[in-house]
Amino acid sequence: MILVLRSFTFNLVHYLNLLVFMLVLSPLLLAPRRWAMWAMHSWAKSADFWYQLITGVQIEIRGRENIIHGPCIVACKHQSLWETYSLLYLFDDPAIILKSELNWIPFFGWWSMKFRMVTVKRGGRSKAVRSLVQSARKRLKENRQILIFPEGTRRPPGAEPHYKRGVFAMYADLNVPCVPVALNSGLFWPRRKFMRYPGKLVLEILPPIAPGMERDAFAGLLQNRIETATDQLMLETVSSRTPPPFSELAAKHLAELTAKNRS
């Protein structure tokens, strides 16, 4: 019952906090972009403050020494809503990849355009990839970091990885390093679920991959690094003192990992 109450309270506070940010600070839409970015960083930090305080989750960021303060691609595993905002205050001036239709949503779209995020127009696959690369190149010229979720959408812990071609096209064309990021957020903040579980949520920033690799070699290396580190975080979580409940899919994947490690 306490867990349900905590989850309800956090969900309410989280979205109220977001609403207050978008409405009360809306005058910053007319201010210099750096002021708006400061506000966004502040909101993201406040969201994590309430998340930890209300749910009892502990957030640990590993590998801060691997953060690049300049143009790069940040390729992050995507399991929950949490990483869509928490990465915002870890990097100096990130530009998140968004569908261009989202810019039509009142307030959300206005803030997105203010932050000059990377927008992708729908269309044929090749056309969408070209649009992505062109938009990302503009943001890199502003000395920013491009934040992409290579699988395109949230994937539950234990799901078969499905990396899309966008991140590979950007790496091949933009000639900047790529910073892989692994995490276990989906075990504590499951996608499309009401519950929020306590425990140690870990985001691990891995060593950058230098530019210049052959495209297929990069694709294999990126996926291997992210998935291997994510699997290790899952194993670490299940062996903790109070692990969250694992879904059937996550439990099956965990059993496979355990058997593989024993062989």
PAZAPA-4460 file (N, C-alpha, C; in steps of 0.05 Angstrom, whole numbers, plus 32768, in hexadecimal, padded with zeros to 4 digits):
% residues 263
    n_x    n_y    n_z   ca_x   ca_y   ca_z    c_x    c_y    c_z   seq   type   mol
   8010   7FE8   8000   8000   8000   8000   8011   8019   8000     1      M     A
   8027   8019   8010   8039   8030   8011   8046   8034   7FF6     2      I     A
   804D   801F   7FE8   805A   8021   7FCE   8046   802D   7FBA     3      L     A
   802D   8026   7FBB   8019   8031   7FA9   8016   804F   7FAF     4      V     A
   8015   8056   7FC8   8011   8072   7FD0   8029   8083   7FC7     5      L     A
   8041   8078   7FCB   8059   8087   7FC2   8059   808A   7FA3     6      R     A
   8051   8075   7F95   8050   8077   7F78   803C   808C   7F6F     7      S     A
   8024   808C   7F7B   8010   809F   7F74   8019   80BC   7F7A     8      F     A
   8025   80BF   7F91   802E   80DA   7F99   8044   80E4   7F86     9      T     A
   8056   80D3   7F7F   806C   80DC   7F6D   8061   80E3   7F52    10      F     A
   8050   80D2   7F47   8045   80D8   7F2C   8037   80F2   7F2C    11      N     A
   8028   80F8   7F41   801A   8111   7F43   802D   8129   7F44    12      L     A
   8041   8127   7F56   8054   813C   7F5A   8065   8140   7F41    13      V     A
   806D   812A   7F34   807E   812C   7F1C   8071   813D   7F06    14      H     A
   8058   8137   7F00   804B   8145   7EEA   8042   8161   7EF2    15      Y     A
   803C   8165   7F0B   8036   8180   7F14   804F   8191   7F13    16      L     A
   8066   8185   7F1A   807F   8194   7F19   8086   819C   7EFC    17      N     A
   8080   818A   7EE9   8085   818F   7ECD   8072   81A6   7EC3    18      L     A
   8059   81A4   7ECC   8045   81B8   7EC3   804D   81D4   7ECE    19      L     A
   8055   81D5   7EE7   805E   81EE   7EF3   8075   81FA   7EE3    20      V     A
   8089   81E9   7EDC   80A0   81F2   7ECD   8098   81FE   7EB2    21      F     A
   8087   81F0   7EA4   807F   81F9   7E89   806F   8213   7E8A    22      M     A
   805E   8215   7E9E   804C   822C   7EA0   8059   8244   7EAE    23      L     A
   8062   8240   7EC6   806D   8256   7ED6   8086   8262   7EC9    24      V     A
   8097   8251   7EBE   80AF   825B   7EB2   80AD   8261   7E94    25      L     A
   8095   8261   7E8A   8090   8267   7E6D   809B   8282   7E64    26      S     A
   809D   8297   7E75   80A9   82B0   7E6C   80C6   82AC   7E62    27      P     A
   80D3   8296   7E6B   80EF   8291   7E62   80F0   8289   7E44    28      L     A
   80D8   8283   7E39   80D8   827D   7E1C   80E0   8295   7E0C    29      L     A
   80DE   82AD   7E18   80E6   82C6   7E0B   8102   82CE   7E13    30      L     A
   810F   82C0   7E25   812A   82C7   7E2F   813F   82B8   7E1E    31      A     A
   8159   82BF   7E22   816E   82B0   7E15   816C   8292   7E1A    32      P     A
   8174   8282   7E07   8171   8265   7E0A   8180   825A   7E22    33      R     A
   8197   8265   7E29   81A7   825B   7E3F   8197   825D   7E59    34      R     A
   8185   8271   7E5C   8175   8274   7E73   8160   825D   7E74    35      W     A
   8155   8258   7E5D   8141   8242   7E5C   814F   8227   7E62    36      A     A
   8167   8223   7E58   8175   820A   7E5D   817B   8207   7E7B    37      M     A
   8182   821E   7E88   8186   821D   7EA5   816D   8214   7EB3    38      W     A
   8156   821E   7EAA   813D   8217   7EB6   8137   81F9   7EB2    39      A     A
   813D   81EF   7E9A   8138   81D3   7E94   814A   81C1   7EA6    40      M     A
   8164   81C9   7EA9   8175   81B9   7EBA   816A   81B9   7ED7    41      H     A
   8161   81D0   7EE0   8156   81D3   7EFB   813D   81C1   7EFF    42      S     A
   812C   81C1   7EEA   8114   81B0   7EEC   811C   8193   7EED    43      W     A
   812F   818A   7EDD   8137   816E   7EDC   8142   8166   7EF7    44      A     A
   8152   8177   7F03   815D   8171   7F1E   8147   816F   7F33    45      K     A
   8134   8181   7F31   811E   8181   7F44   810D   8168   7F41    46      S     A
   810A   815F   7F28   80FA   8146   7F23   8108   812E   7F30    47      A     A
   8123   812D   7F2E   8131   8117   7F3B   8130   811A   7F59    48      D     A
   8130   8132   7F64   812E   8136   7F80   8114   812A   7F8B    49      F     A
   80FD   8131   7F7E   80E4   8126   7F87   80E2   8108   7F82    50      W     A
   80EE   80FE   7F6D   80ED   80E2   7F67   80FB   80D2   7F7E    51      Y     A
   8112   80DB   7F86   8120   80CD   7F9C   8112   80D0   7FB7    52      Q     A
   8109   80E9   7FBC   80FD   80EE   7FD6   80E3   80DE   7FDA    53      L     A
   80D3   80DD   7FC6   80B8   80D0   7FC9   80B9   80B2   7FC6    54      I     A
   80C8   80A8   7FB2   80C7   808B   7FAD   80DC   807B   7FBC    55      T     A
   80F1   8088   7FC6   8106   807A   7FD4   811B   806F   7FC2    56      G     A
   811A   8075   7FA8   812E   806C   7F96   8148   807C   7F9A    57      V     A
   815F   806F   7F96   8179   807C   7F98   8185   807D   7F7C    58      Q     A
   818D   8095   7F73   8198   8098   7F58   81B6   809A   7F5A    59      I     A
   81C3   8089   7F4A   81E1   808A   7F49   81E9   808E   7F2C    60      E     A
   81FA   80A2   7F28   8205   80A8   7F0D   8222   809F   7F0D    61      I     A
   8229   808C   7EFC   8244   8082   7EF9   8250   808C   7EDF    62      R     A
   826B   808F   7EDF   8279   8096   7EC7   8277   80B3   7EBF    63      G     A
   8274   80C5   7ED2   8273   80E2   7ECC   828D   80EB   7EBD    64      R     A
   82A3   80DD   7EC2   82BC   80E5   7EB5   82BB   80E0   7E97    65      E     A
   82A7   80D1   7E8D   82A4   80CC   7E71   8292   80E0   7E62    66      N     A
   8288   80F4   7E71   8277   8109   7E65   8288   811B   7E53    67      I     A
   827F   8120   7E3C   828D   8132   7E29   8280   814E   7E2A    68      I     A
   8290   8162   7E2F   8286   817D   7E30   828A   818B   7E15    69      H     A
   827B   8182   7E02   827E   818C   7DE7   826E   817B   7DD4    70      G     A
   8271   817E   7DB9   8261   816F   7DA6   8266   8151   7DA8    71      P     A
   8250   8142   7DAA   8251   8125   7DAB   8235   811A   7DA8    72      C     A
   8234   8100   7DA4   821A   80F2   7DA4   8219   80E2   7DBE    73      I     A
   8202   80E5   7DCC   81FD   80D5   7DE5   81E8   80C0   7DDE    74      V     A
   81F0   80A7   7DDE   81DD   8091   7DD7   81D6   8082   7DF0    75      A     A
   81BD   8085   7DF9   81B4   807B   7E13   81A0   8065   7E10    76      C     A
   81A3   8050   7E20   818E   803B   7E23   8175   8049   7E2D    77      K     A
   815E   803F   7E23   8144   804C   7E29   8131   8038   7E35    78      H     A
   812C   803A   7E4F   811A   8027   7E5D   8102   8035   7E6A    79      Q     A
   8105   804F   7E70   80F0   805D   7E7F   80F0   807A   7E78    80      S     A
   80DD   8088   7E84   80DB   80A5   7E80   80F2   80B4   7E8E    81      L     A
   80FD   80A8   7EA3   8111   80B5   7EB4   8128   80C0   7EA4    82      W     A
   8134   80B1   7E92   814C   80BA   7E84   8147   80D0   7E70    83      E     A
   812D   80D4   7E69   8128   80E9   7E55   812C   8105   7E61    84      T     A
   812B   8106   7E7C   8130   8121   7E88   814A   8121   7E99    85      Y     A
   8152   810A   7EA4   816A   810B   7EB6   8183   8110   7EA6    86      S     A
   8185   8108   7E8E   819D   810D   7E7E   81A0   812B   7E77    87      L     A
   818A   813A   7E7A   818B   8156   7E73   819E   8166   7E84    88      L     A
   81A1   815F   7E9E   81B2   816E   7EAF   81CE   8162   7EB2    89      Y     A
   81D2   814B   7EA7   81EC   813E   7EA8   81FF   8149   7E92    90      L     A
   81F3   8151   7E7C   8203   815B   7E66   81FF   8179   7E64    91      F     A
   8212   8187   7E59   8212   81A5   7E59   81FA   81B1   7E4A    92      D     A
   81F6   81A8   7E31   81E2   81B5   7E21   81D6   81A0   7E0D    93      D     A
   81C9   818C   7E17   81C0   8176   7E06   81A8   817E   7DF4    94      P     A
   81A8   8173   7DDC   8192   8176   7DCA   8186   815A   7DC6    95      A     A
   816D   8156   7DCF   8160   813C   7DCD   8153   8139   7DB2    96      I     A
   8153   8121   7DA7   8146   811B   7D8E   8129   8116   7D92    97      I     A
   8118   8126   7D85   80FB   8125   7D88   80EE   8123   7D6D    98      L     A
   80D6   8118   7D6C   80C5   8119   7D54   80BB   8136   7D50    99      K     A
   80BC   813F   7D38   80B5   815B   7D33   8098   8162   7D3A   100      S     A
   8086   814E   7D3A   806A   8153   7D41   8067   815D   7D5E   101      E     A
   807A   8155   7D6F   8078   815D   7D8B   807A   817B   7D8F   102      L     A
   8086   8189   7D7C   8088   81A6   7D7E   806D   81B4   7D7B   103      N     A
   8059   81A5   7D73   803E   81B1   7D70   802E   81B0   7D8A   104      W     A
   8039   81A2   7D9F   802B   81A0   7DB9   802F   81BA   7DC8   105      I     A
   801A   81C8   7DD1   801D   81E1   7DE0   8030   81DD   7DF8   106      P     A
   803F   81F1   7DFD   8053   81F3   7E13   806A   81DF   7E0F   107      F     A
   8064   81C5   7E0D   8079   81B1   7E08   8088   81B8   7DEF   108      F     A
   8079   81BC   7DD9   8086   81C3   7DC0   8094   81DD   7DC0   109      G     A
   8089   81F1   7DCE   8096   820B   7DD0   80B1   8209   7DDE   110      W     A
   80B1   81F9   7DF4   80CA   81F5   7E02   80DE   81E6   7DF1   111      W     A
   80D5   81D2   7DE3   80E6   81C2   7DD2   80F3   81D4   7DBD   112      S     A
   80E4   81E6   7DB1   80EF   81F8   7D9C   8102   820C   7DA9   113      M     A
   80FC   8214   7DC2   810F   8226   7DD0   8129   8219   7DD5   114      K     A
   8129   81FF   7DDD   8141   81F1   7DE2   8150   81E9   7DC9   115      F     A
   8143   81EC   7DB2   814E   81E4   7D98   8157   81C6   7D98   116      R     A
   8143   81B5   7D9E   8148   8199   7D9E   814B   818F   7D81   117      M     A
   8154   8176   7D7E   8157   816A   7D63   813C   815E   7D5B   118      V     A
   8130   8169   7D47   8116   815F   7D3E   8119   814E   7D25   119      T     A
   8108   8139   7D24   8109   8127   7D0D   80EE   8127   7D00   120      V     A
   80ED   812C   7CE6   80D4   812B   7CD7   80CE   810F   7CCE   121      K     A
   80B4   8109   7CD0   80AB   80EF   7CC7   80AC   80ED   7CA8   122      R     A
   80AE   80D5   7C9F   80AF   80D1   7C82   80BC   80B6   7C7D   123      G     A
   80C7   80B2   7C66   80D5   8099   7C60   80ED   8096   7C73   124      G     A
   80F6   807E   7C77   810C   8079   7C8A   8125   8089   7C83   125      R     A
   812C   8089   7C6A   8144   8097   7C61   8141   80B5   7C65   126      S     A
   8129   80BF   7C5F   8124   80DC   7C62   8125   80E4   7C7F   127      K     A
   811B   80D3   7C91   811B   80D9   7CAE   8138   80D9   7CB8   128      A     A
   8148   80C6   7CAF   8164   80C5   7CB8   8173   80DD   7CAE   129      V     A
   816F   80E6   7C96   817C   80FE   7C8B   8174   8116   7C9B   130      R     A
   815B   8118   7CA2   8151   812E   7CB2   815E   812E   7CCE   131      S     A
   8161   8117   7CD9   816E   8114   7CF4   818B   811E   7CF3   132      L     A
   819A   8115   7CDF   81B6   811C   7CDD   81B9   813A   7CD8   133      V     A
   81A9   8145   7CC7   81AB   8162   7CC1   81A5   8173   7CD9   134      Q     A
   8190   816B   7CE8   8189   817A   7D00   819E   8177   7D15   135      S     A
   81A9   815F   7D19   81BE   815B   7D2D   81D7   816B   7D26   136      A     A
   81DE   816D   7D0D   81F6   817C   7D05   81F3   8199   7D0D   137      R     A
   81DB   81A4   7D0B   81D7   81C0   7D13   81DC   81C4   7D31   138      K     A
   81D2   81B1   7D41   81D5   81B3   7D5E   81F2   81AF   7D66   139      R     A
   8200   819E   7D58   821D   819A   7D5F   822D   81B3   7D5A   140      L     A
   8226   81C2   7D46   8234   81DB   7D40   8231   81EF   7D57   141      K     A
   821D   81EB   7D68   8219   81FC   7D80   8228   81F1   7D98   142      E     A
   823A   81DE   7D94   824A   81D2   7DA9   8238   81C2   7DBD   143      N     A
   8224   81B5   7DB2   8212   81A6   7DC3   8216   8188   7DC1   144      R     A
   8208   8179   7DD2   8208   815C   7DD2   81ED   8153   7DC7   145      Q     A
   81ED   813E   7DB5   81D5   8133   7DAA   81CD   811A   7DBA   146      I     A
   81B6   811B   7DC6   81AC   8105   7DD7   8198   80F4   7DC7   147      L     A
   819F   80DB   7DC3   818E   80C9   7DB4   818A   80AF   7DC3   148      I     A
   8172   80A4   7DC1   816C   8089   7DCB   816C   8077   7DB3   149      F     A
   8182   8067   7DB0   8185   8058   7D97   816F   8045   7D8F   150      P     A
   815F   803C   7DA3   8149   802A   7D9D   8130   8039   7D96   151      E     A
   8130   8053   7D99   811A   8063   7D90   8103   8066   7DA3   152      G     A
   80FF   8052   7DB5   80E9   8052   7DC8   80F2   8043   7DE0   153      T     A
   80E1   8045   7DF5   80E8   8036   7E0E   80E5   8018   7E0A   154      R     A
   80F9   800A   7E13   80F9   7FED   7E12   80FA   7FE1   7E2E   155      R     A
   80E9   7FCE   7E35   80E9   7FC4   7E50   8103   7FB4   7E56   156      P     A
   810B   7FB4   7E6F   8123   7FA4   7E76   8121   7F87   7E6D   157      P     A
   8136   7F7E   7E61   8136   7F62   7E57   812D   7F5F   7E3B   158      G     A
   8122   7F74   7E2E   8118   7F72   7E13   8130   7F70   7E00   159      A     A
   812C   7F62   7DEA   8141   7F60   7DD5   8147   7F7C   7DCA   160      E     A
   8161   7F84   7DC9   8167   7F9E   7DC0   8160   7FA2   7DA2   161      P     A
   8158   7FBB   7D9C   8150   7FC1   7D81   815A   7FDD   7D7A   162      H     A
   8174   7FDE   7D72   8180   7FF8   7D6C   817A   8000   7D50   163      Y     A
   8171   8019   7D4D   816A   8024   7D33   8181   8032   7D25   164      K     A
   817E   8038   7D0C   8195   8041   7CFC   819C   805F   7D01   165      R     A
   818B   806E   7D0E   8190   808A   7D12   81AA   8091   7D1F   166      G     A
   81B0   8083   7D35   81C9   8088   7D44   81E1   8080   7D33   167      V     A
   81DF   806B   7D23   81F5   8063   7D12   81FA   8077   7CFC   168      F     A
   81E5   8082   7CF1   81E8   8096   7CDC   81F4   80AF   7CE6   169      A     A
   81EC   80B7   7CFE   81F8   80CF   7D0A   8216   80CB   7D0F   170      M     A
   821D   80B4   7D1A   8239   80AF   7D20   824A   80B0   7D07   171      Y     A
   8240   80A3   7CF2   824E   80A1   7CD8   8252   80BC   7CCB   172      A     A
   823F   80CE   7CCF   823F   80E7   7CC0   824A   80FF   7CD0   173      D     A
   8248   80FF   7CEA   824E   8117   7CFA   826A   8119   7D05   174      L     A
   8278   8103   7D05   8294   8102   7D0D   8299   810E   7D29   175      N     A
   8289   8105   7D3C   828C   810C   7D58   828B   80F2   7D69   176      V     A
   8296   80F3   7D81   8295   80DB   7D92   8279   80D4   7D9B   177      P     A
   8275   80BB   7DA2   825B   80B2   7DAC   825E   80A7   7DC8   178      C     A
   824E   80B1   7DDB   824F   80A9   7DF7   8238   8095   7DFC   179      V     A
   823E   807C   7E01   8228   8068   7E07   8220   806C   7E24   180      P     A
   8206   8066   7E2A   81FC   8068   7E45   81EA   8050   7E4A   181      V     A
   81EF   8043   7E61   81DF   802C   7E6A   81D0   8034   7E83   182      A     A
   81BB   8025   7E89   81AC   802B   7EA2   819A   8013   7EA9   183      L     A
   818D   8015   7EC0   817A   8001   7EC9   815F   800E   7ED2   184      N     A
   8159   8025   7EC7   8142   8035   7ED0   8128   8027   7ECD   185      S     A
   8126   8016   7EB8   810C   8008   7EB3   8104   7FF5   7EC9   186      G     A
   8117   7FED   7EDB   8110   7FDB   7EF1   8102   7FEA   7F07   187      L     A
   8106   8005   7F08   80FB   8015   7F1E   80E4   8027   7F14   188      F     A
   80E5   802F   7EFB   80D1   8040   7EEF   80C8   8032   7ED5   189      W     A
   80B8   801D   7ED7   80B1   800D   7EBF   80A0   801E   7EAC   190      P     A
   80A5   8019   7E92   8095   8027   7E7E   8078   801F   7E7F   191      R     A
   8067   8033   7E7C   8049   802F   7E7B   803F   8021   7E94   192      R     A
   804C   8026   7EAA   8044   801B   7EC4   8040   8031   7ED8   193      K     A
   802F   802D   7EEB   8029   8041   7F00   803E   8040   7F17   194      F     A
   8048   8028   7F1D   8059   8025   7F34   8075   8030   7F30   195      M     A
   8080   803B   7F47   809C   8045   7F48   80A9   8036   7F60   196      R     A
   80BE   8027   7F5A   80CA   8016   7F6E   80E4   8022   7F7A   197      Y     A
   80E9   801E   7F94   8102   8027   7FA0   8119   8015   7F99   198      P     A
   8131   801F   7F9E   8149   800F   7F98   815F   8021   7F8C   199      G     A
   8174   8016   7F81   818A   8026   7F76   8187   8027   7F58   200      K     A
   817F   803E   7F4E   817E   8042   7F31   8199   804D   7F28   201      L     A
   81A5   803F   7F15   81C0   8046   7F0C   81C0   804E   7EEE   202      V     A
   81CD   8064   7EE9   81D3   806C   7ECD   81F1   806C   7ECA   203      L     A
   81FB   805E   7EB6   8218   805B   7EB2   8220   8067   7E98   204      E     A
   8230   807C   7E99   823B   8088   7E81   8255   807A   7E7A   205      I     A
   8255   806D   7E63   826C   805C   7E5A   8280   806C   7E4B   206      L     A
   8299   8062   7E48   82AE   8070   7E39   82A5   8076   7E1D   207      P     A
   82AC   808E   7E13   82A4   8096   7DF8   82B0   8084   7DE2   208      P     A
   82A2   8082   7DCC   82AC   8074   7DB5   82B6   808A   7DA1   209      I     A
   82CF   8089   7D9B   82DA   809E   7D8A   82CE   809D   7D6E   210      A     A
   82CE   80B3   7D60   82C3   80B4   7D44   82D6   80A5   7D31   211      P     A
   82CB   809E   7D1A   82DC   8093   7D05   82DA   8075   7D01   212      G     A
   82CA   8067   7D12   82C7   804A   7D0E   82B6   8044   7CF6   213      M     A
   82BA   802D   7CEA   82A8   8024   7CD5   828C   8020   7CE0   214      E     A
   8278   8027   7CD1   825C   8028   7CDB   8253   800E   7CE8   215      R     A
   8257   7FF7   7CDB   824D   7FDE   7CE7   825C   7FD7   7D00   216      D     A
   8276   7FDD   7D00   8286   7FD7   7D18   827C   7FE8   7D30   217      A     A
   8276   8002   7D2A   826C   8014   7D3F   8251   8009   7D49   218      F     A
   8240   8001   7D37   8225   7FF8   7D3F   8228   7FE0   7D52   219      A     A
   8239   7FCD   7D4C   823D   7FB6   7D5D   8249   7FBE   7D78   220      G     A
   825C   7FD0   7D78   826A   7FD8   7D90   8257   7FE7   7DA2   221      L     A
   8248   7FFA   7D97   8235   800A   7DA7   8220   7FF8   7DB5   222      L     A
   8214   7FE7   7DA6   81FF   7FD5   7DB2   820C   7FC3   7DC7   223      Q     A
   8223   7FB8   7DC1   8230   7FA6   7DD4   8236   7FB4   7DEF   224      N     A
   8241   7FCC   7DED   8248   7FDB   7E05   8230   7FE2   7E16   225      R     A
   821B   7FEC   7E09   8203   7FF4   7E18   81F5   7FDC   7E24   226      I     A
   81F2   7FC7   7E14   81E3   7FB0   7E1D   81F2   7FA0   7E33   227      E     A
   820C   7F9E   7E30   821C   7F90   7E44   821B   7F9F   7E5F   228      T     A
   821E   7FB9   7E5E   821D   7FC9   7E77   8201   7FC8   7E83   229      A     A
   81ED   7FC9   7E73   81D1   7FC8   7E7D   81CB   7FAD   7E8A   230      T     A
   81D5   7F98   7E7E   81D2   7F7D   7E89   81E0   7F7B   7EA4   231      D     A
   81F7   7F87   7EA7   8206   7F86   7EC0   81F7   7F95   7ED6   232      Q     A
   81EA   7FAB   7ECE   81DA   7FBA   7EE1   81C1   7FAA   7EEA   233      L     A
   81B6   7F9B   7ED8   81A0   7F8A   7EE0   81A8   7F74   7EF4   234      M     A
   81C0   7F68   7EEF   81CA   7F54   7F01   81D0   7F61   7F1C   235      L     A
   81DB   7F79   7F1C   81E1   7F87   7F35   81C7   7F8D   7F44   236      E     A
   81B2   7F94   7F36   8199   7F9B   7F43   818C   7F84   7F50   237      T     A
   818C   7F6D   7F43   817E   7F55   7F4E   818C   7F4B   7F66   238      V     A
   81A6   7F50   7F69   81B6   7F47   7F80   81B6   7F5B   7F97   239      S     A
   81A8   7F72   7F93   81A7   7F86   7FA8   8195   7F7D   7FBF   240      S     A
   8196   7F8C   7FD5   8187   7F83   7FED   8169   7F84   7FE9   241      R     A
   815F   7F97   7FDA   8142   7F99   7FD5   813D   7F9E   7FB8   242      T     A
   813F   7F8A   7FA7   813B   7F8E   7F8A   811D   7F93   7F84   243      P     A
   8118   7FA2   7F6F   80FC   7FA6   7F67   80F1   7F8D   7F5A   244      P     A
   80D7   7F8B   7F58   80CC   7F73   7F4A   80D4   7F73   7F2C   245      P     A
   80DC   7F5C   7F22   80E4   7F5A   7F06   80CC   7F50   7EF6   246      F     A
   80C9   7F5B   7EDF   80B4   7F52   7ECD   80BB   7F36   7EC3   247      S     A
   80A8   7F28   7EB6   80AE   7F0E   7EAB   80C4   7F0F   7E96   248      E     A
   80C3   7F24   7E86   80D8   7F27   7E71   80F3   7F2C   7E7D   249      L     A
   80F5   7F3E   7E92   810E   7F43   7E9F   8119   7F2B   7EAD   250      A     A
   8107   7F1C   7EBA   810F   7F04   7EC9   811A   7EEF   7EB6   251      A     A
   810E   7EEC   7E9F   8118   7ED9   7E8B   8133   7EE1   7E81   252      K     A
   8137   7EFB   7E7C   8151   7F04   7E72   8166   7F01   7E88   253      H     A
   815E   7F06   7EA1   8171   7F03   7EB7   8179   7EE6   7EBA   254      L     A
   8167   7ED3   7EB7   816E   7EB7   7EB8   8182   7EAF   7EA2   255      A     A
   817E   7EBB   7E8A   8190   7EB5   7E74   81AC   7EC0   7E7A   256      E     A
   81AD   7ED9   7E86   81C7   7EE4   7E8D   81D5   7ED4   7EA2   257      L     A
   81C6   7ECB   7EB6   81D2   7EBB   7ECC   81DD   7EA0   7EC1   258      T     A
   81CE   7E94   7EAF   81D7   7E7A   7EA4   81F0   7E7F   7E93   259      A     A
   81F1   7E95   7E84   8207   7E9B   7E73   8220   7EA0   7E84   260      K     A
   821D   7EAE   7E9B   8234   7EB3   7EAC   823F   7E9A   7EBA   261      N     A
   822D   7E87   7EBE   8236   7E6E   7ECA   8244   7E5B   7EB7   262      R     A
   823E   7E5E   7E9D   824A   7E4C   7E89   8267   7E53   7E83   263      S     A
***
